[in-house]
């Protein structure tokens, strides 16, 4: 049936050890000999339930999080911890509060254990990684376009991603404007494009005209990032906001691979937008001018290209792509937080550098590699470290190919 954790009202004396305890019962009857593992500060501990189904361990820290895992292999045959709303009902995180006592109780009923093979888990992670990578590519392409045309490493790009999600929230929720999603989300993308235009007009273009160096521009972007981030926190607080329809049932696709309808829509939108962007970049006059400026700004200006006008368009496109990525990421997480863009900023830079600085197609390739690596690596390493795996691969690639996968050597240095 399930599992729950509650803090007992008893308080620990100052010199008493902090304690996590609980019961394991099957239909109200205690289970003896069930093994539980408690992991957290102080290391991993293993304990068995006694004849009354009870167990306890002492832990060294208060105010810390501990993970309690019930070993289902030690349950009687045909018995499992079952919870339709939880993929891992035998695992529970608890926080040791000021009282110094926490109870974690497992109440078990008959059920079947769902065992997924490694291959099925790998395929599921790859599909999720491609979906995440395409969403990441939308943001990374805008980041690399800005770098290619202006030389700015925009550390505020994560906040442009957050802006798109927040704008969508205030446009769509009934408590504010309550617009239909098919109006609210395109409007949020337009507002994000407007943010890119405004930032260029009031900040970046004046700094470019004063020939401010790239290091100084990078520092300005870091300051802008902090200012925007804490402005968001001022308006939406430190909690998590949800866009409508965040909770969706999983739909079986093939084998053990499942995706929600929203995930499939997000995947489709990402593909359509990236294809449309590729056509714009290769077929339109502004797209060709953008590529020319990325290759050689001085030669492009000497050829009669209005560099300022093209850069202005690039900021608009980068803002729109970042805003769309923010909306999709709010469903992927799921939820909107004031620092959600900052959480994936390093992944965006990893995708850009991995693919090749200043190349839009390189950002797409790099984002797909990063997305798949991040998801697949969680099969072997803790989820908290999965983003580090992409950065590790980035370092390895750069040791052998410093210009990135699709970058050119003359762009480095």
N, C-alpha and C positions, 0 to 999 in steps of 0.2 A: 504494500500500500504506500508506504512512504517513510519519511524521516523528518524530525524537527529538532531544533536546538533551542533551549531556553536557559537564561541565567537564573540561578537560584537566588533567593533574597538573602541568604546567609552571607555574612561578611567574614573575611579572613582576618585573624589577628595580625599585627605588624610582623611578627616573626614566623608565622605559619607559611608553608609553601603554597603557591597557587596551584589549584587543582582543577582538572577536567575529569568529569565522571559521567556515568550514564548507565542505561539498561539496554539489553537486547532481548526482545520478547517475540514469540511466535504465537499469534492469536491469543495474547494475554498470558502465555506460559513462558517462563524464563528459558533461555538457551545457554547451555554451558559449553565452554571450550571454543567460542567464536573469537577469532583473532582480529584485533583492531590495531591500526598503526596511527600514531599521532606525530605529525611533522611540524616543526616550527623552530623558534629560537631555542637553542640548547641541543638541537639535533633530533633525530628520529627515535621514537620509542614504540615498542610493541607490547601489547597487553592482551590477556585472554579473559573472557568473562568467567565468573565463578559459578557455583551451583545455583545461585539466585539470579543469574543473568546480569550481574553487576560488574562494573570495571571502573578503574580510576588510575590516573597518572598525575604526578606532580610536574609542574612546568616552572621555568625560572623567571619569566617576564610577565608583567602586567601591561595592558594596553597594546598587546601584540596579537597577530592573527595566527591561528593554528588550524591545520587540516587534519580532520579525522576520517580515516578510510576503513571501512569494514571489508574484510577479506571474504568475498562470497564463496570462495572455494572451501571455507571452513563451515559453511552452513549445511544443514541436512540436505540430502538428495531431493531435488525437485523444488527447493525453496530458494527464493531470491528476494532482494529488496526491490520493490516495484513501485514506480511512480510515473504515470503517463506524462506528467508535465516536466519531468527531469530526466535528462539523458544519463546522469550519473548519480542515482539516488543513494548509492552506498558511500558517497564522498560528501563531506560537509565542512565548510569553513566556519570557524567560530572565533570571536574576539574575546580575549580575557579582559574583562572589565575591571573597574575599581574594586568590586566586591571580592575578587580573587577566587570565585567559584563559577564554573560553567557546567551545565548538564547537556549531554548530547544523547538522545534516546532514539533507538531504532526499533520501530514496530513493524513487524514483517508478516506478510501473508504469502499464500501460495502463488507462484507465478513462474513464468519461463524467463530464463536469462537470455538476453539478446547478445549474442557473440558475433562481432563483425570481424571478418578476416582482415589481415594487414593489407592485402591488395585492394579490398573494397574501401578501407579507410584512406589508402593512398589516392585512389581515384576520386573520392569525395574531396580530399584536400586539394587536388590538382584543379578540379572544377571550381572550387571556392577561390583558389589562387588566381585563376584566369579572370574570374569576376572581379576580384579585388584589384588585380593588376590593371584591368581596363579602366576601372574607376580612378585608380591612382594616375593612370596615363593622362586622363583629362586635365588633372591639376599640373602634372609634370610638364606637359606640352606647353602650357602657358608660361611656366617658370623658365623653360629653356628658350622660348621665343623672346622673352624679355632680356635674358642674358645675351642671346645672340645679336640682338639689335642695339642694345644699350650698354652691355657689359656689366649690368647690375646683378649681383647675387641677392635677390630679393628675399630676405628672411621674413618679411611680412606676408609672403604668399600664403602661408598657412592660415593667417587671419582673414584673407580673402575667401578661402574655402569655408571658414566658419561663418563669414558674413552671409554667404548664400543660404546656408542651412537656417540661420536665425531669421533672415528675411522671409524665407518660405514659411517658417513657423508663424510669424506675426501676420502673414497674409492669409493663411489657411485656417488657423484655429478659430472657433466660434467666439472665443472671449475677446478677440480683437476685430479683425475685418471679416473673417469667416468666408472668404472667397472660395469658390469651387477649386479643387486642386488643379484642374486643367487651365485655369486662369492664374492661380496663385504661383505655381511653380515656374511657368515662363516669365511671369512678372518678376519673380525673385532673381532669375537669370539676367533679366534686363537691368535690374537694380545693381546686380554684381558687376555687369559691364559698365554701368554708370560710375560705380566706385573706382574701377580701374581708370576711367577717363578723368575723374576728379583728382585722383592721386597724381596722375601725370601732369595735369594742368597746374595744380597748386604746389607741387613738391618736386617731382622728378624733372620736369622740363626746365624750371628755373635753375635747378642745380646743374643740369647738363650745360645750359648756356653759360654758366659761370665756370665751366670746365673743372668741376669738382672731381677729385680722383676716385678711382673705383673702391679703394679701401674706405675712404670717407663715406661714400655712398652706401657701402655695406653696413657701416656703423649706423648710419641714419635709418636704414631698413630695420636693423635690430631694435632701435629705439621706437620706430613706428609700430613694430610687432608688439612690443610690450604695452604701448599706449592703447592700441586697438584691443588687445587681449583683455586688459583689465577694464576697459570701457564696456566690453561685452559682459564681463562678470558683474559690473555695476547694474546693468539693465536686466540680466536674466538670472543672476545669482549663481551659486555654486552647484546647484542640482542638475538633474538630467531632464530635458524636455523631450517629448515624443511627438513625432509627426503622425497624422492619422494613418491607420492601417499598418502600424509597425509590426504587430503580431499577426503572422500568417502561417497557415498550415503548410507543412512540407509536402511536395508532390514528387512521387517516385519517377525517376527518369529512366535509368538503366542500371542493372545490378543493384547495388546498395546506394547509388548516388541519388540524392534528393536535393531539390531546390524549392524555395517558396515562389509563388507567382511574382512577388515583388523583386526577388533576386533575378528571375528571368527577364522581367521588364527592364530592370537596371542594366543587365547584360546587353539586351537589345538596344537600349538607348545609347550606351557607351559605344557600341559598334557603329551605329548609324552616325553618331556625331563625329567619331574619329574618321570614318570614311568621307563624310562631308567636309571635314577640315582638310583632309589630304587632297581632295579635289580642289578646294579653295586655294590651298598653298601651291599647287602645281599648275592650275589652269587660269586663275584670275590674275589680273595685272598687279593688284596689291600683293597677292601671294608671291608672285615672282619678284616683286620689288623687295618684299620681306626677306626672301632668300638671298637676294643680291646684297642687301645691307648686312645680313648675317655673315656673308662671305667676305665682304670688303666695304665698310661704310664709306671710306674716302672715295673709292672708285665709283660707288653707287651715286654719291652726291655729285661727283664730276660728270656723271652720265646724265644728269638732269632729274634724278629722283628726289622728290621732296622728302628728305629723311624724317623731319619732324612730323609730317602728316602720317607717314607709314608707322612711325613709332607710336603715335597716338592710336592708330588702329590696332596695333599689337597689344597695347595696354587694355583696350576695350575687349579684344578677343580673349586675352589672358584672364581678365576679370570674369567674363561670361563662362569660360570653361571651368574656372575655379569655383564659381557659384554653383554650377551644375554638379561638379564633383562633391561639393558640400552637401547638397540635397541627397545625392545617392549614398554618400558616406553616412549620413544621418540614419538611413534605413539599414545600412550594412552593420553599423556598430552594435545594436541600434541606439538611437538617442542623440540629442544635441547637448553639448557642453561648451562652456566658454573657451576651453582650451583644446577643443577637438582637432583643430587644424594644426596646432603646434605638435600634437602627438604623432602626426604623420609627416611633419616637415622634413625630418632627416631621411625618411623613405623617399620623398619626392626628390631631394637632392641626390640620394643614392641612385635613383632611376636616371636622372639627368646625367650624372657623371659616368655611370656605367654605360649608358648608350652613347655618350659623346656630347660634350658641352656645346650648346648652340644648335644642335640638330634635333628637329622635331621627331623625325622617324627614330632616331636614337633614343629619345625619351620614351617613345612607345615600346620599343624593344626592351629597354631597361626596366620600365614599369612592369611589364609582363614577367620578366625574370624575377624581379623583386617580389611581386605578388605571389607567384608560385612558391618561391623559396620560403617566404614568411609562413605560408599555410602548411607546406609539407614539413618544414622543420619542427613544427609542433608535435609531430609523431614521436620525436626522439627527445626533445628538450622541453622544459617547462614553458607554458604559454607566455609567462612574463618575459622570457628571453627570446621569443621568436623573432622580434624585430632586429635583434642583434645579429641573427644569422645572415640577414641580407647585407648588413654592413660588413660582416666578415668576408662574404663573397666579393663585395665591392673592393675591399683592400687587396684580395688575391688577384682579381682581374687587373687592377691598376698596376700591380707589380710587374705584370707581363705585357700589358697594353695600356700605358698611361693615358692615351688619348680617348680611351673608351672603345666600345665595340664599333660604332659607326663614325667616330670622330676622326679628325685629321691632325697630324702632328703639328702643323703650323699654328693650330689654335691653342696649343699648350704653351704657357710661359708668358 
